[in-house]
Structures are given as C-alpha cells and as structure tokens.
Amino acid sequence: MTPRPRTRSTNKPGMRQSLWRIPSLFGRRRLSPATLIVLVMGIFFLFSFVNQVIRQAQLEQFREEVRADVARLKTENAVLAQSVEYVESNDYAEQIAREQLGYARAGDTVLMPTFPDQVVSNTITTAITNTLNSDPAPATTTPTTVAATEPNWMRWWRMLRSTTP
C-alpha cells in the first residue's frame, strides 16, 4: 500500500492550504472593496434598526401618555357636565336667590345682622318679618338710627395723605 497524500496544510512551500482556515481581517490579507461595502451597509442597517427600535419605544410611551390624558380629560368632562347640569337646575337658581339676593321661602327664619356703623330701621325689619310670617296687621315702631361714620376709603385717604412728605 502506498501512503495517501495529506490534504491538510503543512507549512511547506508549494503545499495546498487548508480549507478550514478562517481568513484574518487584520492580517496579511486585505479586504476587497465589495466586502468593505457590505460591512459598511451592515453597520448602517444595524444602526437604523436600533434607531427604529428606540423610536418605537418612545412612540409607545407617548401613546400611553396620550391615553392617560384622554382618560383624565374624560373624567374632567364628566365632572363639568354634572356641574353644567346642576347650574341649569332649579336648585341652583334657588341657592343663588338665597345666597346672593337674600330671598327666603315662606316659613324660613331670616336672621338680619346689625352692625354698629350702619343705619338700621326697625320698620323695615318688622315689615320683612311680617311678610315672612304672613301676619295681616303690621306692627308700627319708630325707626332707630345709629350715627353713620365716615366712609372707610376717606379714612384711608386721609391716612395716606398725612404720611407722604
């Protein structure tokens, strides 16, 4: 038997190189222009893919923020709709008439505060009380007045004018 020739590489000159050897990028071999173009395009596509993934994550986060805003605005809109419904009701009109205009229902007890620097007439309070109580005969009383003082703005004016040099 004759010995079989070897197919694996030996470092002898003229011998065939191994098929299993991985070419070195930084060794003696140079990159061909086609390999360089493919490598640059691969890097470009990799960066583009990473940017798209990041942008998709940002858009999903923005979508969730918008959904939360929509939910918040819907609840706020519902509250405002209830407020509008209440303002258009008779209950609100009655509340405003009682608070701002001083109206009262028949049978309500009205308390009238008196302040020392205001003019108070007993005739007016008696007339209001009688109309609320629905008494047919109004009582006659003499009006009592408290001496009116100087308006508040006049006192401020005098004080500020006296402090300026």
C-alpha positions as CSV (number, residue, x, y, z in Angstrom):
1,M,0.0,0.0,0.0
2,T,1.1,3.3,-0.9
3,P,0.7,6.1,1.6
4,R,-2.1,8.5,0.9
5,P,-1.2,12.2,0.3
6,R,-2.2,14.5,3.1
7,T,-5.0,17.1,2.4
8,R,-4.3,19.2,5.4
9,S,-2.0,22.1,5.2
10,T,1.6,21.9,6.1
11,N,3.7,25.0,6.2
12,K,5.9,23.7,3.4
13,P,6.1,25.9,0.3
14,G,4.1,24.6,-2.6
15,M,1.6,22.7,-0.4
16,R,-2.1,23.3,-0.6
17,Q,-3.6,25.5,2.1
18,S,-6.3,24.2,4.4
19,L,-10.0,24.8,3.6
20,W,-10.8,25.2,7.3
21,R,-8.6,28.2,7.9
22,I,-10.5,31.4,8.8
23,P,-9.1,34.4,6.9
24,S,-7.8,37.2,9.1
25,L,-9.2,40.7,8.6
26,F,-6.2,42.4,10.2
27,G,-3.5,40.0,9.0
28,R,-1.7,39.9,5.7
29,R,-4.9,39.7,3.6
30,R,-6.6,42.9,2.6
31,L,-10.3,43.5,2.4
32,S,-11.8,43.6,-1.0
33,P,-14.0,46.7,-1.9
34,A,-17.1,44.5,-2.1
35,T,-16.5,43.2,1.4
36,L,-15.9,46.7,2.7
37,I,-19.2,47.9,1.1
38,V,-21.2,45.0,2.6
39,L,-19.6,45.7,6.0
40,V,-20.5,49.4,5.9
41,M,-24.0,48.6,4.8
42,G,-24.4,46.1,7.5
43,I,-23.3,48.6,10.1
44,F,-25.7,51.2,8.6
45,F,-28.6,48.8,8.7
46,L,-27.8,47.8,12.3
47,F,-27.8,51.4,13.5
48,S,-31.0,52.0,11.5
49,F,-32.7,49.0,13.2
50,V,-31.5,50.2,16.7
51,N,-32.9,53.7,16.0
52,Q,-36.2,52.2,14.8
53,V,-36.5,50.1,18.0
54,I,-35.8,53.2,20.2
55,R,-38.3,55.3,18.2
56,Q,-40.9,52.6,18.6
57,A,-40.4,52.5,22.3
58,Q,-40.7,56.3,22.5
59,L,-43.9,56.2,20.5
60,E,-45.4,53.5,22.7
61,Q,-44.6,55.7,25.8
62,F,-46.1,58.7,24.1
63,R,-49.2,56.7,23.2
64,E,-49.6,55.6,26.9
65,E,-49.3,59.3,28.0
66,V,-51.9,60.3,25.5
67,R,-54.3,57.5,26.7
68,A,-53.8,58.7,30.3
69,D,-54.6,62.3,29.2
70,V,-57.7,61.2,27.4
71,A,-58.9,59.3,30.4
72,R,-58.2,62.3,32.7
73,L,-60.0,64.6,30.3
74,K,-63.0,62.3,30.0
75,T,-63.4,62.3,33.8
76,E,-62.9,66.0,33.9
77,N,-65.5,66.4,31.1
78,A,-68.0,64.2,33.1
79,V,-67.5,66.4,36.2
80,L,-68.0,69.6,34.1
81,A,-71.1,68.1,32.5
82,Q,-72.5,67.4,36.0
83,S,-71.7,71.0,37.0
84,V,-73.5,72.3,34.0
85,E,-76.5,70.2,34.7
86,Y,-76.6,71.5,38.3
87,V,-76.2,75.1,37.2
88,E,-79.1,74.8,34.8
89,S,-81.3,73.2,37.5
90,N,-83.9,75.0,39.7
91,D,-81.9,74.0,42.8
92,Y,-79.0,76.2,41.8
93,A,-81.3,79.1,41.0
94,E,-82.9,78.8,44.4
95,Q,-79.4,78.6,46.0
96,I,-78.3,81.8,44.2
97,A,-81.5,83.6,45.1
98,R,-81.0,82.7,48.8
99,E,-77.2,83.5,48.9
100,Q,-76.8,86.5,46.7
101,L,-80.2,88.1,46.6
102,G,-81.3,87.4,50.1
103,Y,-84.6,85.7,49.2
104,A,-86.2,83.3,51.6
105,R,-89.1,80.8,51.4
106,A,-92.3,81.1,53.4
107,G,-91.7,79.6,56.8
108,D,-87.9,80.2,56.8
109,T,-86.4,82.2,59.7
110,V,-84.4,85.1,58.5
111,L,-81.6,86.5,60.7
112,M,-80.6,90.1,60.0
113,P,-77.3,91.0,61.4
114,T,-76.9,94.6,62.6
115,F,-73.6,96.4,62.6
116,P,-72.9,99.5,64.8
117,D,-71.8,101.8,61.9
118,Q,-74.9,101.1,59.7
119,V,-78.3,102.7,59.8
120,V,-80.9,100.2,60.9
121,S,-84.6,100.7,60.7
122,N,-86.9,98.7,62.9
123,T,-89.8,99.4,60.5
124,I,-88.0,97.6,57.6
125,T,-87.1,94.5,59.7
126,T,-90.7,94.4,61.1
127,A,-92.1,94.6,57.6
128,I,-89.9,91.8,56.4
129,T,-90.7,89.6,59.4
130,N,-94.4,90.2,58.9
131,T,-94.4,89.4,55.3
132,L,-92.5,86.2,56.0
133,N,-94.9,85.2,58.8
134,S,-97.9,86.4,56.7
135,D,-99.4,88.5,59.5
136,P,-102.2,90.7,58.2
137,A,-101.6,93.6,60.7
138,P,-98.2,95.1,60.6
139,A,-96.8,96.5,63.8
140,T,-95.8,100.1,63.9
141,T,-92.4,101.0,65.5
142,T,-90.2,104.0,65.5
143,P,-87.0,103.8,63.4
144,T,-83.8,103.7,65.3
145,T,-80.7,105.0,63.6
146,V,-77.0,104.7,64.5
147,A,-74.8,107.6,63.7
148,A,-73.1,107.0,60.4
149,T,-69.4,107.2,60.5
150,E,-67.0,108.4,57.8
151,P,-66.6,106.0,54.9
152,N,-63.6,103.7,55.1
153,W,-62.0,105.0,51.9
154,M,-62.0,108.5,53.3
155,R,-60.1,107.4,56.4
156,W,-57.5,105.6,54.2
157,W,-57.2,108.7,52.0
158,R,-56.6,110.9,55.0
159,M,-54.1,108.5,56.5
160,L,-52.1,108.1,53.3
161,R,-52.1,111.8,52.6
162,S,-50.7,112.6,56.0
163,T,-47.8,110.1,55.7
164,T,-46.5,111.4,52.4
165,P,-43.8,114.1,52.9
